[in-house]
């Protein structure tokens, strides 16, 4: 008698577990409508710079996706590199730029990274600046 009750209960548990799995399957995200950030260059070489000179570069980027692109944060590898970026959303198909300034009061060679975080499909992009601050003779 107990076996007759256990078999249907066991089968019911198996069926319910398959249903639960089917409901918890991750769905594929539609990526056709997401923003995409694309930079014209990801590295810039200042070359040799005099101490105290102006060392500013603009990294041009565009939103090659359809949805608005929002840059949420930009981090530099040290305080000697100061990034500035647009705070408003960038619609699909448009361009803007990210300003990066290096402190040339620090003498010697430098190779710094700038990480751009956004809501884009490629949500983290690394940019680099390099050069040498040397007093010319």
Backbone bond lengths (Angstrom), bond angles and torsions (degrees), N, CA, C in turn:
res aa  C-N    CA-C-N  psi(-1)  N-CA   C-N-CA  omega(-1)  CA-C   N-CA-C  phi
1 X - - - 1.435 - - 1.524 111.77 -
2 X 1.340 116.41 -42.29 1.466 120.41 -179.86 1.528 110.88 -65.89
3 X 1.335 117.13 -35.85 1.469 121.01 -179.69 1.523 110.09 -64.59
4 X 1.331 117.54 -39.00 1.464 121.55 179.92 1.525 110.88 -62.61
5 X 1.320 117.77 -32.24 1.466 121.56 179.37 1.519 110.79 -83.74
6 X 1.333 118.23 -36.00 1.460 121.53 -177.84 1.517 112.95 -69.01
7 X 1.316 118.22 -39.42 1.471 121.12 -178.06 1.528 111.03 -61.93
8 X 1.343 120.80 -51.17 1.473 119.08 177.42 1.528 113.02 -63.15
9 X 1.331 117.01 -35.71 1.465 119.44 178.44 1.525 110.50 -65.53
10 X 1.321 116.30 -41.26 1.464 121.35 178.37 1.530 110.48 -63.88
11 X 1.338 116.57 -44.55 1.467 120.63 178.21 1.528 111.22 -62.76
12 X 1.325 115.66 -38.82 1.468 119.84 177.78 1.526 110.92 -63.07
13 X 1.322 118.21 -40.93 1.469 121.88 177.09 1.522 111.50 -62.79
14 X 1.311 117.32 -40.35 1.477 121.05 178.93 1.524 109.61 -64.14
15 X 1.308 117.34 -46.46 1.467 121.02 -179.88 1.526 110.27 -61.92
16 X 1.318 116.72 -44.87 1.459 119.94 179.92 1.530 112.10 -63.91
17 X 1.323 118.39 -35.83 1.465 120.47 178.47 1.528 111.07 -67.35
18 X 1.348 117.44 -37.16 1.464 119.70 176.70 1.522 111.14 -66.67
19 X 1.321 116.69 -38.15 1.468 120.48 178.26 1.525 110.03 -65.48
20 X 1.317 116.95 -43.07 1.467 120.89 179.44 1.521 110.72 -62.84
21 X 1.323 117.04 -40.53 1.478 120.01 177.90 1.511 110.96 -63.99
22 X 1.315 116.56 -43.16 1.466 120.41 -178.73 1.520 110.67 -62.38
23 X 1.333 117.84 -37.39 1.457 120.80 -179.72 1.516 112.46 -73.68
24 X 1.328 118.48 -26.19 1.458 122.47 -177.87 1.520 113.53 -94.61
25 X 1.324 118.06 3.89 1.457 119.81 179.05 1.519 109.39 -65.70
26 X 1.325 116.60 133.79 1.467 117.90 178.74 1.528 110.07 -67.81
27 X 1.301 115.56 137.62 1.453 119.58 178.10 1.522 109.20 -88.59
28 X 1.322 115.51 153.64 1.455 119.92 179.36 1.525 108.65 -79.35
29 X 1.311 114.88 128.03 1.452 120.92 -179.33 1.530 108.84 -77.03
30 X 1.313 116.10 136.11 1.451 121.20 177.43 1.523 108.64 -79.09
31 X 1.338 116.64 110.32 1.467 121.66 -176.28 1.528 112.77 -92.93
32 X 1.314 117.44 4.82 1.460 119.18 -177.44 1.522 112.55 -74.02
33 X 1.327 117.42 -16.82 1.457 120.33 -175.39 1.534 113.43 -113.33
34 X 1.327 118.27 9.40 1.467 120.79 -176.46 1.527 111.16 -87.23
35 X 1.337 117.28 155.17 1.466 119.65 174.82 1.525 110.52 -72.88
36 X 1.326 115.82 151.60 1.467 122.39 176.45 1.526 107.61 -135.66
37 X 1.336 116.04 128.30 1.466 120.28 179.45 1.520 108.44 -98.22
38 X 1.325 115.53 131.71 1.460 121.40 -178.61 1.525 108.91 -133.98
39 X 1.343 116.45 122.17 1.460 122.02 179.86 1.521 110.02 -97.18
40 X 1.344 116.57 143.35 1.461 119.96 177.26 1.519 110.72 -70.95
41 X 1.338 116.48 -26.41 1.469 123.06 174.77 1.519 107.98 -151.51
42 X 1.317 116.70 151.73 1.468 120.04 179.23 1.523 111.82 -117.65
43 X 1.334 116.94 0.68 1.470 120.86 178.46 1.516 109.00 -142.96
44 X 1.345 114.86 141.40 1.461 120.04 177.13 1.522 109.38 -136.28
45 X 1.336 115.52 133.61 1.465 122.29 179.66 1.527 108.39 -108.20
46 X 1.338 116.06 114.61 1.462 121.05 177.61 1.522 111.88 -73.76
47 X 1.331 116.47 -17.31 1.457 119.87 -175.73 1.521 109.98 74.02
48 X 1.343 116.01 -143.88 1.466 120.91 179.25 1.528 108.25 -94.33
49 X 1.348 115.16 128.78 1.460 122.11 -177.43 1.518 109.10 -125.07
50 X 1.319 116.36 143.52 1.469 121.80 174.95 1.529 109.24 -73.99
51 X 1.332 118.28 147.00 1.464 120.60 174.53 1.539 109.86 -59.03
52 X 1.323 115.64 135.16 1.463 121.20 179.98 1.520 114.39 85.02
53 X 1.334 117.84 -5.19 1.473 121.00 179.91 1.529 110.12 -70.98
54 X 1.316 115.43 162.52 1.453 121.69 177.96 1.533 108.90 -80.92
55 X 1.328 117.43 118.55 1.469 122.23 179.71 1.525 108.82 -121.21
56 X 1.328 115.19 84.86 1.463 121.72 -178.87 1.523 108.07 -124.13
57 X 1.324 115.16 137.39 1.467 120.08 174.95 1.519 108.87 -136.13
58 X 1.329 116.16 144.17 1.453 122.71 177.50 1.524 108.97 -108.80
59 X 1.336 116.45 117.98 1.453 121.97 174.31 1.529 107.40 -89.62
60 X 1.331 116.20 114.79 1.460 121.65 -178.43 1.525 108.57 -85.81
61 X 1.331 115.65 134.45 1.458 120.72 178.07 1.520 109.81 -136.90
62 X 1.320 115.47 163.58 1.455 120.67 176.76 1.521 109.75 -138.53
63 X 1.305 114.89 158.40 1.454 121.85 174.02 1.524 106.42 -96.44
64 X 1.321 116.94 104.37 1.459 121.27 -179.00 1.527 111.72 -91.03
65 X 1.323 116.77 5.80 1.462 121.43 176.03 1.514 110.89 -96.93
66 X 1.330 115.49 -170.49 1.465 120.91 -177.30 1.526 112.94 -100.37
67 X 1.326 117.71 -34.98 1.468 121.60 -178.26 1.526 110.72 -83.00
68 X 1.331 117.79 158.67 1.466 120.48 178.08 1.529 112.41 -61.30
69 X 1.319 115.36 136.90 1.461 123.42 178.65 1.522 108.46 -95.30
70 X 1.343 115.97 131.42 1.458 120.87 178.00 1.524 107.97 -124.91
71 X 1.325 117.07 119.49 1.463 120.95 173.83 1.517 106.16 -82.61
72 X 1.328 115.92 116.18 1.460 120.88 -174.51 1.521 112.82 -87.31
73 X 1.338 117.12 -29.97 1.465 120.29 179.88 1.523 108.89 -165.68
74 X 1.325 115.47 153.85 1.463 122.23 173.27 1.517 106.51 -134.71
75 X 1.326 116.22 124.03 1.467 121.41 -178.42 1.523 109.54 -117.87
76 X 1.326 115.82 139.17 1.456 120.49 175.61 1.521 108.69 -107.15
77 X 1.339 115.79 158.00 1.458 120.25 -176.27 1.523 112.86 -72.65
78 X 1.339 118.12 -14.52 1.469 120.51 175.45 1.520 109.74 -157.25
79 X 1.298 115.91 168.16 1.456 121.72 -179.37 1.523 113.98 -70.97
80 X 1.325 117.12 -9.14 1.468 121.06 179.98 1.530 111.63 -78.29
81 X 1.323 116.44 -9.33 1.461 122.37 -179.48 1.522 108.02 -118.93
82 X 1.335 116.60 121.60 1.459 120.66 -175.97 1.527 109.67 -116.70
83 X 1.343 116.68 114.08 1.468 119.95 177.17 1.526 112.05 -94.44
84 X 1.323 116.05 149.74 1.467 122.92 172.10 1.516 106.68 -134.01
85 X 1.327 117.14 135.60 1.451 120.80 -175.35 1.522 110.44 -139.52
86 X 1.336 116.63 159.65 1.466 119.68 179.16 1.531 110.68 -69.60
87 X 1.314 115.82 137.35 1.467 121.28 -177.70 1.532 112.72 -96.00
88 X 1.325 117.37 -10.39 1.464 120.92 -179.47 1.530 110.21 -94.73
89 X 1.331 117.72 151.39 1.473 120.72 178.83 1.521 111.58 -61.93
90 X 1.325 114.82 145.71 1.468 122.27 179.87 1.524 107.63 -109.27
91 X 1.319 116.73 116.81 1.462 120.17 -177.71 1.522 110.93 -69.51
92 X 1.329 115.74 160.81 1.462 121.50 -178.57 1.519 112.38 -58.74
93 X 1.330 115.58 136.96 1.455 121.22 177.48 1.520 115.26 84.06
94 X 1.326 118.76 4.69 1.462 120.58 -179.36 1.524 111.14 -110.46
95 X 1.351 115.31 163.48 1.469 122.46 -176.77 1.518 110.92 -118.55
96 X 1.334 114.11 158.50 1.464 121.85 173.62 1.523 106.26 -158.09
97 X 1.324 117.68 -172.11 1.468 119.38 179.88 1.522 110.79 -142.83
98 X 1.301 113.42 158.68 1.457 122.89 178.17 1.530 106.43 -116.39
99 X 1.310 117.68 124.57 1.462 122.77 -177.25 1.526 109.56 -92.08
100 X 1.339 116.10 132.06 1.462 121.51 177.77 1.521 108.20 -127.77
101 X 1.337 116.02 128.24 1.461 120.84 178.94 1.522 109.49 -122.19
102 X 1.329 115.28 132.98 1.464 121.03 177.88 1.525 108.73 -105.55
103 X 1.346 117.07 140.07 1.458 123.32 179.54 1.532 109.01 -80.63
104 X 1.325 116.21 106.64 1.472 120.63 -176.49 1.530 113.11 -84.78
105 X 1.316 117.47 9.12 1.467 119.71 172.82 1.530 110.40 -77.27
106 X 1.331 116.19 -14.24 1.465 122.04 178.14 1.525 107.45 -91.49
107 X 1.320 116.87 115.01 1.464 121.06 -176.06 1.526 111.30 -84.32
108 X 1.330 114.64 149.97 1.461 121.52 177.30 1.518 112.23 112.74
109 X 1.333 114.42 -179.76 1.465 120.86 -179.72 1.528 109.94 -74.58
110 X 1.327 115.58 148.49 1.466 120.52 176.31 1.519 109.97 -140.43
111 X 1.310 114.67 150.16 1.464 123.38 176.80 1.528 105.38 -149.99
112 X 1.308 117.09 98.75 1.466 122.53 -171.23 1.527 111.08 -116.49
113 X 1.332 114.49 149.83 1.461 119.91 177.80 1.529 110.17 -110.71
114 X 1.328 113.92 150.38 1.455 122.50 176.86 1.529 105.51 -130.17
115 X 1.328 117.48 122.68 1.459 121.42 -179.52 1.519 109.28 -103.67
116 X 1.338 115.20 123.98 1.460 122.19 -179.40 1.524 107.74 -102.38
117 X 1.337 116.34 120.90 1.462 121.75 178.98 1.522 108.95 -109.58
118 X 1.342 115.92 135.24 1.460 120.14 -177.21 1.522 110.61 -151.15
119 X 1.320 115.19 -179.41 1.458 121.10 176.72 1.526 111.71 -89.73
120 X 1.325 117.57 12.69 1.460 121.97 -178.00 1.523 111.74 -73.68
121 X 1.313 114.40 164.97 1.464 120.98 176.36 1.531 109.52 -56.40
122 X 1.327 117.02 -44.34 1.466 123.08 173.08 1.526 106.41 -94.40
123 X 1.321 115.65 80.86 1.473 122.04 -165.94 1.522 115.48 -69.86
124 X 1.334 119.12 -18.40 1.468 121.41 177.90 1.534 108.93 -129.67
125 X 1.317 115.39 122.42 1.465 121.39 178.89 1.518 107.81 -123.71
126 X 1.343 116.08 134.12 1.464 119.89 179.12 1.518 110.00 -102.89
127 X 1.325 115.10 129.17 1.463 122.90 174.97 1.516 107.56 -110.83
128 X 1.345 117.53 157.94 1.465 121.03 179.72 1.520 109.91 -137.13
129 X 1.340 114.63 144.23 1.462 121.91 169.12 1.518 107.36 -125.98
130 X 1.322 115.32 146.78 1.466 119.47 178.53 1.516 109.30 -148.27
131 X 1.322 114.60 167.26 1.456 120.56 179.45 1.509 110.37 159.84
132 X 1.333 115.64 -170.09 1.465 121.50 178.14 1.513 109.29 -139.55
133 X 1.334 114.78 133.45 1.458 120.23 176.14 1.528 105.95 -102.20
134 X 1.341 114.62 108.09 1.470 121.61 -175.95 1.518 108.60 -137.04
135 X 1.320 115.89 136.00 1.459 120.49 175.98 1.527 108.16 -72.70
136 X 1.329 115.44 122.08 1.461 120.38 179.73 1.520 109.77 -76.04
137 X 1.317 115.40 146.54 1.485 121.02 -178.27 1.496 111.67 -90.02
